[in-house]
């Protein structure tokens, strides 16, 4: 259900490299949620770092929404760069099993496979 890789890079370098990989692979970064900073700013003792990148390819998103509008709640795709026990990791929930759990429409399988291949490539290029 998850695709997670460990990186030898620093958290900041992995996040920078992911942002560049997203753009190279014809997706856009819609927003970056810095969960670690947000939690700490609210007075919560949170030792880890975590940035969640909302990424999207408009053509693929339109195919998904054109098939099943309810899937707007699963978009955009999210890729996270985070630390866990001193290690930098990059990961996502795989689009294929996620969409299969949310919709029985067979036409979405191809779209999900294409998106998963691209987002996996972005993660691999960033590690």
N, CA, C and O atoms as a GROMACS GRO file, in nm:
protein
  508
    1UNK      N    1   0.081  -0.120   0.000
    1UNK     CA    2   0.000   0.000   0.000
    1UNK      C    3   0.086   0.127   0.000
    1UNK      O    4   0.043   0.231  -0.049
    2UNK      N    5   0.208   0.116   0.056
    2UNK     CA    6   0.299   0.230   0.060
    2UNK      C    7   0.421   0.203  -0.027
    2UNK      O    8   0.460   0.088  -0.048
    3UNK      N    9   0.479   0.311  -0.078
    3UNK     CA   10   0.611   0.302  -0.141
    3UNK      C   11   0.697   0.402  -0.066
    3UNK      O   12   0.675   0.523  -0.074
    4UNK      N   13   0.797   0.352   0.007
    4UNK     CA   14   0.885   0.435   0.089
    4UNK      C   15   1.029   0.395   0.064
    4UNK      O   16   1.063   0.276   0.066
    5UNK      N   17   1.113   0.496   0.041
    5UNK     CA   18   1.256   0.470   0.025
    5UNK      C   19   1.332   0.550   0.130
    5UNK      O   20   1.287   0.656   0.175
    6UNK      N   21   1.447   0.498   0.168
    6UNK     CA   22   1.533   0.569   0.260
    6UNK      C   23   1.638   0.644   0.177
    6UNK      O   24   1.686   0.593   0.076
    7UNK      N   25   1.671   0.763   0.221
    7UNK     CA   26   1.768   0.846   0.150
    7UNK      C   27   1.890   0.871   0.239
    7UNK      O   28   1.879   0.881   0.361
    8UNK      N   29   2.005   0.882   0.174
    8UNK     CA   30   2.127   0.922   0.246
    8UNK      C   31   2.139   1.074   0.252
    8UNK      O   32   2.231   1.126   0.314
    9UNK      N   33   2.046   1.143   0.188
    9UNK     CA   34   2.050   1.290   0.184
    9UNK      C   35   1.991   1.347   0.312
    9UNK      O   36   1.920   1.280   0.387
   10UNK      N   37   2.024   1.473   0.336
   10UNK     CA   38   1.959   1.544   0.446
   10UNK      C   39   1.812   1.564   0.411
   10UNK      O   40   1.773   1.554   0.295
   11UNK      N   41   1.733   1.592   0.512
   11UNK     CA   42   1.591   1.619   0.491
   11UNK      C   43   1.573   1.733   0.390
   11UNK      O   44   1.496   1.721   0.295
   12UNK      N   45   1.644   1.843   0.412
   12UNK     CA   46   1.629   1.960   0.324
   12UNK      C   47   1.671   1.930   0.181
   12UNK      O   48   1.604   1.973   0.087
   13UNK      N   49   1.780   1.856   0.162
   13UNK     CA   50   1.826   1.824   0.027
   13UNK      C   51   1.727   1.731  -0.043
   13UNK      O   52   1.698   1.749  -0.161
   14UNK      N   53   1.676   1.633   0.029
   14UNK     CA   54   1.577   1.541  -0.030
   14UNK      C   55   1.451   1.617  -0.072
   14UNK      O   56   1.394   1.589  -0.178
   15UNK      N   57   1.407   1.712   0.010
   15UNK     CA   58   1.289   1.792  -0.023
   15UNK      C   59   1.314   1.878  -0.147
   15UNK      O   60   1.228   1.888  -0.234
   16UNK      N   61   1.430   1.940  -0.154
   16UNK     CA   62   1.466   2.020  -0.271
   16UNK      C   63   1.471   1.934  -0.396
   16UNK      O   64   1.420   1.972  -0.502
   17UNK      N   65   1.533   1.817  -0.384
   17UNK     CA   66   1.546   1.728  -0.500
   17UNK      C   67   1.412   1.671  -0.543
   17UNK      O   68   1.389   1.650  -0.662
   18UNK      N   69   1.321   1.645  -0.448
   18UNK     CA   70   1.188   1.598  -0.485
   18UNK      C   71   1.114   1.705  -0.564
   18UNK      O   72   1.052   1.675  -0.666
   19UNK      N   73   1.120   1.827  -0.520
   19UNK     CA   74   1.051   1.935  -0.591
   19UNK      C   75   1.100   1.945  -0.735
   19UNK      O   76   1.020   1.964  -0.826
   20UNK      N   77   1.230   1.932  -0.756
   20UNK     CA   78   1.286   1.936  -0.892
   20UNK      C   79   1.241   1.814  -0.973
   20UNK      O   80   1.211   1.827  -1.092
   21UNK      N   81   1.236   1.697  -0.911
   21UNK     CA   82   1.196   1.574  -0.981
   21UNK      C   83   1.049   1.581  -1.023
   21UNK      O   84   1.013   1.532  -1.131
   22UNK      N   85   0.966   1.640  -0.941
   22UNK     CA   86   0.824   1.655  -0.975
   22UNK      C   87   0.812   1.734  -1.104
   22UNK      O   88   0.739   1.694  -1.196
   23UNK      N   89   0.881   1.844  -1.112
   23UNK     CA   90   0.874   1.930  -1.231
   23UNK      C   91   0.932   1.861  -1.354
   23UNK      O   92   0.878   1.875  -1.463
   24UNK      N   93   1.041   1.788  -1.336
   24UNK     CA   94   1.102   1.714  -1.449
   24UNK      C   95   1.009   1.609  -1.507
   24UNK      O   96   1.018   1.574  -1.624
   25UNK      N   97   0.920   1.558  -1.423
   25UNK     CA   98   0.831   1.449  -1.464
   25UNK      C   99   0.691   1.498  -1.501
   25UNK      O  100   0.594   1.421  -1.496
   26UNK      N  101   0.681   1.624  -1.539
   26UNK     CA  102   0.560   1.683  -1.594
   26UNK      C  103   0.442   1.688  -1.497
   26UNK      O  104   0.326   1.680  -1.537
   27UNK      N  105   0.474   1.700  -1.369
   27UNK     CA  106   0.374   1.724  -1.267
   27UNK      C  107   0.403   1.862  -1.210
   27UNK      O  108   0.510   1.917  -1.231
   28UNK      N  109   0.308   1.915  -1.138
   28UNK     CA  110   0.330   2.042  -1.070
   28UNK      C  111   0.317   2.025  -0.921
   28UNK      O  112   0.246   1.936  -0.874
   29UNK      N  113   0.385   2.110  -0.847
   29UNK     CA  114   0.372   2.114  -0.702
   29UNK      C  115   0.266   2.218  -0.670
   29UNK      O  116   0.287   2.337  -0.692
   30UNK      N  117   0.153   2.173  -0.618
   30UNK     CA  118   0.044   2.265  -0.586
   30UNK      C  119   0.066   2.333  -0.451
   30UNK      O  120   0.036   2.452  -0.434
   31UNK      N  121   0.120   2.256  -0.356
   31UNK     CA  122   0.143   2.311  -0.223
   31UNK      C  123   0.237   2.218  -0.147
   31UNK      O  124   0.244   2.099  -0.175
   32UNK      N  125   0.309   2.275  -0.053
   32UNK     CA  126   0.394   2.196   0.036
   32UNK      C  127   0.351   2.226   0.179
   32UNK      O  128   0.358   2.341   0.224
   33UNK      N  129   0.306   2.124   0.248
   33UNK     CA  130   0.268   2.137   0.388
   33UNK      C  131   0.389   2.099   0.473
   33UNK      O  132   0.438   1.986   0.465
   34UNK      N  133   0.438   2.191   0.553
   34UNK     CA  134   0.549   2.164   0.644
   34UNK      C  135   0.489   2.126   0.780
   34UNK      O  136   0.471   2.212   0.867
   35UNK      N  137   0.458   1.998   0.796
   35UNK     CA  138   0.388   1.953   0.915
   35UNK      C  139   0.472   1.969   1.042
   35UNK      O  140   0.419   2.004   1.147
   36UNK      N  141   0.603   1.944   1.032
   36UNK     CA  142   0.688   1.959   1.149
   36UNK      C  143   0.687   2.101   1.203
   36UNK      O  144   0.667   2.123   1.322
   37UNK      N  145   0.708   2.196   1.114
   37UNK     CA  146   0.709   2.337   1.155
   37UNK      C  147   0.573   2.380   1.208
   37UNK      O  148   0.564   2.453   1.306
   38UNK      N  149   0.466   2.335   1.142
   38UNK     CA  150   0.332   2.371   1.186
   38UNK      C  151   0.304   2.318   1.326
   38UNK      O  152   0.252   2.392   1.411
   39UNK      N  153   0.336   2.194   1.351
   39UNK     CA  154   0.312   2.137   1.484
   39UNK      C  155   0.393   2.211   1.591
   39UNK      O  156   0.341   2.244   1.697
   40UNK      N  157   0.521   2.236   1.562
   40UNK     CA  158   0.605   2.306   1.659
   40UNK      C  159   0.552   2.448   1.685
   40UNK      O  160   0.560   2.496   1.798
   41UNK      N  161   0.499   2.515   1.582
   41UNK     CA  162   0.447   2.651   1.599
   41UNK      C  163   0.321   2.653   1.686
   41UNK      O  164   0.282   2.758   1.736
   42UNK      N  165   0.258   2.538   1.702
   42UNK     CA  166   0.139   2.526   1.786
   42UNK      C  167   0.174   2.480   1.927
   42UNK      O  168   0.085   2.450   2.008
   43UNK      N  169   0.305   2.475   1.956
   43UNK     CA  170   0.349   2.440   2.090
   43UNK      C  171   0.360   2.290   2.114
   43UNK      O  172   0.374   2.246   2.228
   44UNK      N  173   0.353   2.211   2.010
   44UNK     CA  174   0.363   2.067   2.023
   44UNK      C  175   0.509   2.025   2.008
   44UNK      O  176   0.577   2.066   1.914
   45UNK      N  177   0.556   1.944   2.101
   45UNK     CA  178   0.694   1.894   2.095
   45UNK      C  179   0.699   1.783   1.991
   45UNK      O  180   0.663   1.668   2.018
   46UNK      N  181   0.745   1.818   1.873
   46UNK     CA  182   0.753   1.723   1.762
   46UNK      C  183   0.895   1.727   1.708
   46UNK      O  184   0.936   1.828   1.651
   47UNK      N  185   0.969   1.620   1.726
   47UNK     CA  186   1.112   1.618   1.694
   47UNK      C  187   1.142   1.593   1.546
   47UNK      O  188   1.249   1.630   1.498
   48UNK      N  189   1.051   1.530   1.475
   48UNK     CA  190   1.078   1.492   1.336
   48UNK      C  191   1.047   1.607   1.240
   48UNK      O  192   0.982   1.706   1.277
   49UNK      N  193   1.095   1.591   1.117
   49UNK     CA  194   1.062   1.684   1.009
   49UNK      C  195   0.971   1.612   0.912
   49UNK      O  196   0.984   1.491   0.892
   50UNK      N  197   0.878   1.685   0.851
   50UNK     CA  198   0.787   1.624   0.755
   50UNK      C  199   0.730   1.731   0.663
   50UNK      O  200   0.664   1.825   0.708
   51UNK      N  201   0.757   1.715   0.536
   51UNK     CA  202   0.695   1.800   0.434
   51UNK      C  203   0.613   1.712   0.342
   51UNK      O  204   0.662   1.612   0.289
   52UNK      N  205   0.487   1.750   0.324
   52UNK     CA  206   0.397   1.677   0.236
   52UNK      C  207   0.377   1.761   0.111
   52UNK      O  208   0.327   1.874   0.117
   53UNK      N  209   0.418   1.705  -0.002
   53UNK     CA  210   0.406   1.772  -0.131
   53UNK      C  211   0.277   1.729  -0.199
   53UNK      O  212   0.257   1.610  -0.222
   54UNK      N  213   0.191   1.823  -0.230
   54UNK     CA  214   0.073   1.793  -0.310
   54UNK      C  215   0.114   1.812  -0.456
   54UNK      O  216   0.150   1.923  -0.497
   55UNK      N  217   0.109   1.703  -0.533
   55UNK     CA  218   0.153   1.709  -0.672
   55UNK      C  219   0.040   1.666  -0.764
   55UNK      O  220  -0.047   1.588  -0.726
   56UNK      N  221   0.042   1.721  -0.886
   56UNK     CA  222  -0.069   1.693  -0.977
   56UNK      C  223  -0.023   1.703  -1.122
   56UNK      O  224   0.060   1.787  -1.158
   57UNK      N  225  -0.079   1.616  -1.204
   57UNK     CA  226  -0.071   1.626  -1.349
   57UNK      C  227  -0.215   1.654  -1.394
   57UNK      O  228  -0.300   1.566  -1.381
   58UNK      N  229  -0.242   1.773  -1.445
   58UNK     CA  230  -0.380   1.811  -1.476
   58UNK      C  231  -0.452   1.714  -1.571
   58UNK      O  232  -0.572   1.687  -1.554
   59UNK      N  233  -0.381   1.662  -1.669
   59UNK     CA  234  -0.444   1.568  -1.762
   59UNK      C  235  -0.491   1.441  -1.694
   59UNK      O  236  -0.600   1.392  -1.720
   60UNK      N  237  -0.407   1.388  -1.606
   60UNK     CA  238  -0.442   1.266  -1.534
   60UNK      C  239  -0.555   1.294  -1.433
   60UNK      O  240  -0.646   1.212  -1.417
   61UNK      N  241  -0.548   1.408  -1.367
   61UNK     CA  242  -0.654   1.444  -1.271
   61UNK      C  243  -0.788   1.456  -1.342
   61UNK      O  244  -0.890   1.413  -1.288
   62UNK      N  245  -0.789   1.515  -1.461
   62UNK     CA  246  -0.913   1.530  -1.537
   62UNK      C  247  -0.972   1.394  -1.575
   62UNK      O  248  -1.094   1.376  -1.573
   63UNK      N  249  -0.886   1.299  -1.610
   63UNK     CA  250  -0.934   1.164  -1.641
   63UNK      C  251  -1.000   1.100  -1.520
   63UNK      O  252  -1.107   1.040  -1.531
   64UNK      N  253  -0.937   1.113  -1.404
   64UNK     CA  254  -0.992   1.054  -1.282
   64UNK      C  255  -1.126   1.119  -1.249
   64UNK      O  256  -1.224   1.049  -1.223
   65UNK      N  257  -1.130   1.251  -1.249
   65UNK     CA  258  -1.253   1.322  -1.213
   65UNK      C  259  -1.364   1.301  -1.315
   65UNK      O  260  -1.482   1.297  -1.280
   66UNK      N  261  -1.325   1.286  -1.442
   66UNK     CA  262  -1.424   1.259  -1.546
   66UNK      C  263  -1.487   1.122  -1.533
   66UNK      O  264  -1.598   1.099  -1.581
   67UNK      N  265  -1.418   1.031  -1.468
   67UNK     CA  266  -1.468   0.895  -1.448
   67UNK      C  267  -1.551   0.885  -1.321
   67UNK      O  268  -1.657   0.822  -1.320
   68UNK      N  269  -1.503   0.947  -1.214
   68UNK     CA  270  -1.572   0.937  -1.085
   68UNK      C  271  -1.542   1.063  -1.004
   68UNK      O  272  -1.436   1.074  -0.943
   69UNK      N  273  -1.633   1.156  -1.005
   69UNK     CA  274  -1.612   1.285  -0.941
   69UNK      C  275  -1.587   1.272  -0.790
   69UNK      O  276  -1.524   1.360  -0.731
   70UNK      N  277  -1.634   1.166  -0.728
   70UNK     CA  278  -1.611   1.148  -0.585
   70UNK      C  279  -1.463   1.138  -0.552
   70UNK      O  280  -1.422   1.164  -0.438
   71UNK      N  281  -1.382   1.100  -0.651
   71UNK     CA  282  -1.239   1.083  -0.628
   71UNK      C  283  -1.165   1.214  -0.610
   71UNK      O  284  -1.044   1.215  -0.587
   72UNK      N  285  -1.238   1.326  -0.621
   72UNK     CA  286  -1.175   1.456  -0.591
   72UNK      C  287  -1.119   1.456  -0.450
   72UNK      O  288  -1.027   1.531  -0.419
   73UNK      N  289  -1.175   1.372  -0.364
   73UNK     CA  290  -1.129   1.367  -0.225
   73UNK      C  291  -0.997   1.294  -0.210
   73UNK      O  292  -0.934   1.299  -0.104
   74UNK      N  293  -0.954   1.224  -0.315
   74UNK     CA  294  -0.826   1.153  -0.312
   74UNK      C  295  -0.718   1.230  -0.387
   74UNK      O  296  -0.603   1.187  -0.392
   75UNK      N  297  -0.755   1.343  -0.445
   75UNK     CA  298  -0.660   1.423  -0.521
   75UNK      C  299  -0.623   1.547  -0.442
   75UNK      O  300  -0.701   1.589  -0.356
   76UNK      N  301  -0.510   1.607  -0.466
   76UNK     CA  302  -0.401   1.563  -0.552
   76UNK      C  303  -0.320   1.452  -0.486
   76UNK      O  304  -0.343   1.417  -0.370
   77UNK      N  305  -0.226   1.398  -0.560
   77UNK     CA  306  -0.136   1.297  -0.505
   77UNK      C  307  -0.046   1.363  -0.401
   77UNK      O  308  -0.015   1.482  -0.409
   78UNK      N  309  -0.005   1.285  -0.305
   78UNK     CA  310   0.083   1.337  -0.201
   78UNK      C  311   0.209   1.252  -0.192
   78UNK      O  312   0.204   1.130  -0.189
   79UNK      N  313   0.321   1.321  -0.188
   79UNK     CA  314   0.450   1.257  -0.166
   79UNK      C  315   0.512   1.326  -0.045
   79UNK      O  316   0.517   1.449  -0.039
   80UNK      N  317   0.560   1.248   0.050
   80UNK     CA  318   0.616   1.304   0.172
   80UNK      C  319   0.766   1.283   0.181
   80UNK      O  320   0.819   1.178   0.144
   81UNK      N  321   0.834   1.385   0.231
   81UNK     CA  322   0.974   1.374   0.272
   81UNK      C  323   0.970   1.392   0.423
   81UNK      O  324   0.915   1.490   0.473
   82UNK      N  325   1.028   1.297   0.495
   82UNK     CA  326   1.020   1.303   0.640
   82UNK      C  327   1.140   1.236   0.705
   82UNK      O  328   1.214   1.161   0.641
   83UNK      N  329   1.156   1.265   0.833
   83UNK     CA  330   1.260   1.198   0.909
   83UNK      C  331   1.193   1.103   1.008
   83UNK      O  332   1.083   1.129   1.058
   84UNK      N  333   1.262   0.994   1.034
   84UNK     CA  334   1.214   0.897   1.131
   84UNK      C  335   1.334   0.832   1.196
   84UNK      O  336   1.410   0.761   1.131
   85UNK      N  337   1.351   0.858   1.325
   85UNK     CA  338   1.463   0.804   1.401
   85UNK      C  339   1.598   0.834   1.334
   85UNK      O  340   1.684   0.747   1.322
   86UNK      N  341   1.614   0.958   1.289
   86UNK     CA  342   1.741   1.002   1.233
   86UNK      C  343   1.762   0.970   1.085
   86UNK      O  344   1.866   1.003   1.029
   87UNK      N  345   1.667   0.906   1.023
   87UNK     CA  346   1.678   0.869   0.882
   87UNK      C  347   1.583   0.955   0.799
   87UNK      O  348   1.472   0.984   0.842
   88UNK      N  349   1.628   0.994   0.679
   88UNK     CA  350   1.543   1.067   0.586
   88UNK      C  351   1.472   0.966   0.497
   88UNK      O  352   1.535   0.874   0.443
   89UNK      N  353   1.341   0.983   0.483
   89UNK     CA  354   1.261   0.893   0.400
   89UNK      C  355   1.173   0.973   0.305
   89UNK      O  356   1.136   1.087   0.334
   90UNK      N  357   1.141   0.910   0.192
   90UNK     CA  358   1.052   0.971   0.094
   90UNK      C  359   0.949   0.864   0.059
   90UNK      O  360   0.985   0.750   0.030
   91UNK      N  361   0.822   0.900   0.063
   91UNK     CA  362   0.722   0.798   0.038
   91UNK      C  363   0.586   0.852  -0.003
   91UNK      O  364   0.561   0.972  -0.003
   92UNK      N  365   0.500   0.756  -0.038
   92UNK     CA  366   0.363   0.788  -0.080
   92UNK      C  367   0.274   0.667  -0.055
   92UNK      O  368   0.322   0.555  -0.036
   93UNK      N  369   0.145   0.691  -0.056
   93UNK     CA  370   0.049   0.583  -0.065
   93UNK      C  371   0.036   0.553  -0.214
   93UNK      O  372   0.014   0.644  -0.294
   94UNK      N  373   0.048   0.426  -0.252
   94UNK     CA  374   0.045   0.390  -0.394
   94UNK      C  375  -0.093   0.420  -0.455
   94UNK      O  376  -0.195   0.380  -0.400
   95UNK      N  377  -0.095   0.491  -0.568
   95UNK     CA  378  -0.222   0.524  -0.632
   95UNK      C  379  -0.305   0.404  -0.678
   95UNK      O  380  -0.427   0.409  -0.670
   96UNK      N  381  -0.242   0.296  -0.725
   96UNK     CA  382  -0.319   0.183  -0.778
   96UNK      C  383  -0.408   0.121  -0.669
   96UNK      O  384  -0.529   0.113  -0.689
   97UNK      N  385  -0.353   0.076  -0.556
   97UNK     CA  386  -0.442   0.018  -0.455
   97UNK      C  387  -0.538   0.119  -0.393
   97UNK      O  388  -0.649   0.084  -0.354
   98UNK      N  389  -0.494   0.246  -0.383
   98UNK     CA  390  -0.581   0.346  -0.325
   98UNK      C  391  -0.705   0.367  -0.412
   98UNK      O  392  -0.817   0.365  -0.362
   99UNK      N  393  -0.685   0.388  -0.542
   99UNK     CA  394  -0.800   0.409  -0.630
   99UNK      C  395  -0.885   0.283  -0.642
   99UNK      O  396  -1.007   0.292  -0.652
  100UNK      N  397  -0.822   0.166  -0.641
  100UNK     CA  398  -0.898   0.041  -0.647
  100UNK      C  399  -0.988   0.026  -0.525
  100UNK      O  400  -1.098  -0.029  -0.535
  101UNK      N  401  -0.943   0.076  -0.411
  101UNK     CA  402  -1.025   0.069  -0.290
  101UNK      C  403  -1.141   0.167  -0.292
  101UNK      O  404  -1.242   0.147  -0.224
  102UNK      N  405  -1.127   0.273  -0.372
  102UNK     CA  406  -1.227   0.378  -0.374
  102UNK      C  407  -1.325   0.370  -0.490
  102UNK      O  408  -1.434   0.427  -0.483
  103UNK      N  409  -1.289   0.301  -0.596
  103UNK     CA  410  -1.375   0.293  -0.714
  103UNK      C  411  -1.357   0.158  -0.784
  103UNK      O  412  -1.246   0.105  -0.789
  104UNK      N  413  -1.464   0.105  -0.835
  104UNK     CA  414  -1.460  -0.023  -0.905
  104UNK      C  415  -1.448  -0.003  -1.057
  104UNK      O  416  -1.452  -0.101  -1.131
  105UNK      N  417  -1.433   0.121  -1.103
  105UNK     CA  418  -1.426   0.149  -1.247
  105UNK      C  419  -1.291   0.103  -1.304
  105UNK      O  420  -1.186   0.154  -1.266
  106UNK      N  421  -1.296   0.006  -1.396
  106UNK     CA  422  -1.174  -0.054  -1.452
  106UNK      C  423  -1.091   0.047  -1.532
  106UNK      O  424  -0.969   0.030  -1.543
  107UNK      N  425  -1.153   0.150  -1.587
  107UNK     CA  426  -1.078   0.247  -1.667
  107UNK      C  427  -0.979   0.326  -1.582
  107UNK      O  428  -0.884   0.384  -1.636
  108UNK      N  429  -1.001   0.329  -1.452
  108UNK     CA  430  -0.911   0.403  -1.364
  108UNK      C  431  -0.780   0.329  -1.339
  108UNK      O  432  -0.681   0.390  -1.297
  109UNK      N  433  -0.778   0.199  -1.363
  109UNK     CA  434  -0.658   0.120  -1.337
  109UNK      C  435  -0.541   0.172  -1.420
  109UNK      O  436  -0.431   0.188  -1.369
  110UNK      N  437  -0.565   0.197  -1.549
  110UNK     CA  438  -0.458   0.244  -1.638
  110UNK      C  439  -0.406   0.382  -1.592
  110UNK      O  440  -0.285   0.404  -1.588
  111UNK      N  441  -0.496   0.471  -1.559
  111UNK     CA  442  -0.456   0.604  -1.513
  111UNK      C  443  -0.375   0.591  -1.384
  111UNK      O  444  -0.270   0.654  -1.370
  112UNK      N  445  -0.423   0.510  -1.291
  112UNK     CA  446  -0.353   0.492  -1.165
  112UNK      C  447  -0.214   0.431  -1.186
  112UNK      O  448  -0.119   0.470  -1.120
  113UNK      N  449  -0.203   0.337  -1.279
  113UNK     CA  450  -0.073   0.276  -1.308
  113UNK      C  451   0.024   0.379  -1.365
  113UNK      O  452   0.142   0.380  -1.328
  114UNK      N  453  -0.024   0.464  -1.455
  114UNK     CA  454   0.061   0.568  -1.513
  114UNK      C  455   0.107   0.667  -1.406
  114UNK      O  456   0.225   0.704  -1.401
  115UNK      N  457   0.015   0.709  -1.321
  115UNK     CA  458   0.048   0.804  -1.215
  115UNK      C  459   0.145   0.740  -1.116
  115UNK      O  460   0.241   0.804  -1.072
  116UNK      N  461   0.120   0.615  -1.080
  116UNK     CA  462   0.208   0.548  -0.985
  116UNK      C  463   0.349   0.533  -1.040
  116UNK      O  464   0.447   0.551  -0.967
  117UNK      N  465   0.360   0.500  -1.168
  117UNK     CA  466   0.493   0.486  -1.229
  117UNK      C  467   0.569   0.620  -1.224
  117UNK      O  468   0.688   0.623  -1.194
  118UNK      N  469   0.499   0.728  -1.255
  118UNK     CA  470   0.564   0.861  -1.255
  118UNK      C  471   0.601   0.906  -1.113
  118UNK      O  472   0.711   0.956  -1.091
  119UNK      N  473   0.510   0.888  -1.019
  119UNK     CA  474   0.540   0.934  -0.883
  119UNK      C  475   0.650   0.848  -0.820
  119UNK      O  476   0.732   0.898  -0.743
  120UNK      N  477   0.650   0.720  -0.851
  120UNK     CA  478   0.758   0.633  -0.803
  120UNK      C  479   0.893   0.677  -0.861
  120UNK      O  480   0.994   0.677  -0.791
  121UNK      N  481   0.892   0.715  -0.988
  121UNK     CA  482   1.013   0.765  -1.054
  121UNK      C  483   1.063   0.892  -0.985
  121UNK      O  484   1.183   0.909  -0.964
  122UNK      N  485   0.971   0.981  -0.950
  122UNK     CA  486   1.008   1.105  -0.881
  122UNK      C  487   1.076   1.073  -0.748
  122UNK      O  488   1.178   1.133  -0.713
  123UNK      N  489   1.019   0.980  -0.675
  123UNK     CA  490   1.077   0.942  -0.546
  123UNK      C  491   1.216   0.882  -0.566
  123UNK      O  492   1.310   0.918  -0.496
  124UNK      N  493   1.228   0.791  -0.661
  124UNK     CA  494   1.357   0.727  -0.687
  124UNK      C  495   1.462   0.829  -0.730
  124UNK      O  496   1.579   0.818  -0.692
  125UNK      N  497   1.422   0.927  -0.811
  125UNK     CA  498   1.517   1.029  -0.856
  125UNK      C  499   1.561   1.118  -0.741
  125UNK      O  500   1.668   1.178  -0.746
  126UNK      N  501   1.480   1.127  -0.638
  126UNK     CA  502   1.507   1.217  -0.525
  126UNK      C  503   1.590   1.154  -0.415
  126UNK      O  504   1.653   1.224  -0.336
  127UNK      N  505   1.592   1.021  -0.411
  127UNK     CA  506   1.661   0.956  -0.298
  127UNK      C  507   1.808   0.966  -0.317
  127UNK      O  508   1.884   0.918  -0.233
   0.00000   0.00000   0.00000
